């Protein structure tokens, strides 16, 4: 277990999670907001994306002892810092999704993001934490704002989603 805080727990991704991720990432309701409905995942694609070795810390989010979503975090590389306008700060990126639609609009995402912010501030001494939701993802933007993130700048045509490049917000939590 990476950490547990109230009803939320975050644990490292394990081999047993492949089918869980493939199920979530083949659900159009989830794909509408994460990866795109034209980009469903099967077990092979899950392996290629989620089980590669790099600087990303990939985790499963649990709510009341039940796996409900995915979250990852990583230190921003120098090139990404440059694009975003950061210098030598200790900046971490996060991204997540709730894979169980029955858990949407219940404040669980806010609990998850808030707990990850606290984790990164205490364990990684993160000075800033960033994420880049699409501008049309109002639910995610509200969640981040509730957690203390603010919009820093527009990232035009940042993400390929459902057949076209879409604008994103660079959002930042600053310690």
C-alpha positions in Angstrom: 0.0 0.0 0.0 1.4 3.4 -1.0 -0.9 5.2 1.4 -4.3 5.1 3.0 -6.3 8.1 4.1 -9.8 7.8 5.4 -11.9 5.9 2.8 -9.2 6.3 0.1 -6.2 4.1 -0.4 -3.7 4.1 -3.2 -1.6 1.1 -4.0 1.0 0.3 -6.7 -0.3 -1.2 -9.9 0.0 -5.0 -9.9 -0.2 -7.7 -12.5 -3.7 -8.6 -11.3 -4.9 -5.2 -12.4 -4.7 -5.8 -16.2 -8.2 -6.9 -16.6 -9.6 -4.2 -14.3 -7.9 -1.5 -16.5 -9.0 -3.1 -19.7 -12.6 -3.2 -18.4 -12.5 0.5 -17.4 -10.8 1.6 -20.6 -13.2 -0.2 -22.9 -16.2 1.6 -21.3 -17.5 4.5 -23.4 -18.5 6.4 -20.3 -14.9 6.4 -19.1 -13.3 6.8 -22.5 -15.4 9.9 -23.2 -13.2 11.7 -20.6 -10.0 9.6 -20.6 -8.3 8.5 -23.8 -11.3 8.8 -26.1 -14.2 6.6 -27.2 -12.4 5.9 -30.4 -9.4 4.5 -28.4 -10.6 1.5 -26.4 -8.1 -0.7 -24.6 -7.7 -4.4 -24.6 -5.2 -6.4 -22.4 -2.4 -6.0 -24.9 -2.8 -2.3 -25.1 -3.0 -2.1 -21.3 0.3 -3.9 -21.1 2.0 -1.6 -23.6 0.8 1.6 -21.9 0.5 0.9 -18.2 3.2 -1.7 -17.6 6.2 0.0 -19.3 9.2 0.9 -17.2 9.7 4.7 -16.9 9.6 7.5 -14.3 5.8 7.2 -13.9 4.4 5.8 -10.6 1.3 3.9 -11.6 -1.3 3.1 -9.0 -4.8 1.8 -8.3 -7.2 4.0 -6.3 -9.4 2.2 -3.8 -12.5 3.5 -2.1 -13.8 1.6 0.9 -11.5 -1.3 0.0 -12.8 -1.6 -3.6 -10.7 -0.7 -6.7 -12.5 2.2 -8.3 -9.9 4.0 -10.5 -6.4 4.7 -11.6 -3.9 7.4 -10.7 -0.3 8.1 -11.6 2.3 10.6 -10.7 5.8 11.5 -12.0 8.5 14.1 -11.7 8.4 16.5 -14.6 11.3 16.1 -17.0 13.4 19.1 -17.9 11.8 19.4 -21.3 8.3 19.4 -19.9 9.3 22.0 -17.3 10.6 24.2 -20.1 7.4 23.9 -22.1 5.3 24.7 -19.0 7.6 27.6 -18.0 9.2 26.1 -14.9 12.8 26.3 -13.9 14.5 24.1 -11.4 11.5 23.7 -9.1 10.5 20.2 -7.8 7.4 19.8 -10.0 5.3 16.7 -10.2 2.6 15.7 -12.7 -0.6 13.7 -11.9 -3.4 12.2 -13.9 -6.2 9.9 -12.9 -9.6 8.6 -13.7 -12.4 7.0 -11.7 -13.2 3.9 -13.7 -16.5 3.1 -11.9 -19.1 5.5 -13.1 -21.2 4.7 -10.0 -18.5 6.5 -8.1 -18.8 9.7 -10.1 -20.2 12.9 -8.6 -19.8 11.7 -5.1 -16.7 13.7 -4.1 -14.4 10.6 -4.4 -12.2 12.2 -7.1 -11.7 15.2 -4.9 -10.7 13.0 -2.0 -8.3 11.1 -4.3 -6.6 14.2 -5.7 -6.4 15.9 -2.3 -4.8 12.9 -0.8 -2.3 12.6 -3.6 -1.4 16.3 -3.2 -0.7 15.7 0.5 1.3 12.6 -0.3 3.5 14.4 -2.9 4.0 17.4 -0.7 5.1 15.2 2.3 7.0 12.3 0.6 8.4 14.0 -2.5 8.7 17.6 -1.2 6.8 18.7 -4.3 6.8 22.5 -4.7 4.2 22.3 -7.5 1.9 19.7 -8.8 0.5 20.0 -12.3 -2.2 18.4 -14.5 -3.6 19.3 -17.9 -7.3 18.5 -18.2 -9.1 19.2 -21.5 -10.9 22.6 -21.3 -14.3 20.9 -21.9 -13.8 18.6 -18.9 -15.6 20.8 -16.5 -16.1 18.1 -13.8 -12.4 17.5 -13.6 -11.6 21.2 -13.6 -14.0 21.8 -10.7 -12.4 18.8 -8.8 -8.9 20.3 -9.2 -10.1 23.7 -8.2 -11.7 22.3 -5.0 -8.3 20.7 -4.3 -6.4 24.0 -4.5 -5.3 23.9 -8.2 -5.6 27.0 -10.3 -5.5 27.5 -14.1 -2.1 28.7 -15.1 -2.2 28.8 -18.9 -4.1 27.4 -21.9 -2.3 24.7 -23.8 -3.7 24.9 -27.3 -4.3 21.7 -29.2 -2.5 19.8 -26.5 -4.2 16.4 -26.6 -5.4 14.2 -29.4 -8.9 13.1 -28.3 -11.6 11.6 -30.5 -10.2 12.6 -33.8 -8.9 16.0 -33.2 -6.5 18.0 -31.1 -8.2 19.6 -28.2 -7.2 22.5 -25.9 -6.2 21.8 -22.3 -5.6 23.9 -19.2 -2.3 23.7 -17.4 -3.5 23.6 -13.8 -1.1 24.0 -10.8 -1.1 23.4 -7.1 1.6 25.4 -5.5 2.9 24.7 -2.0 
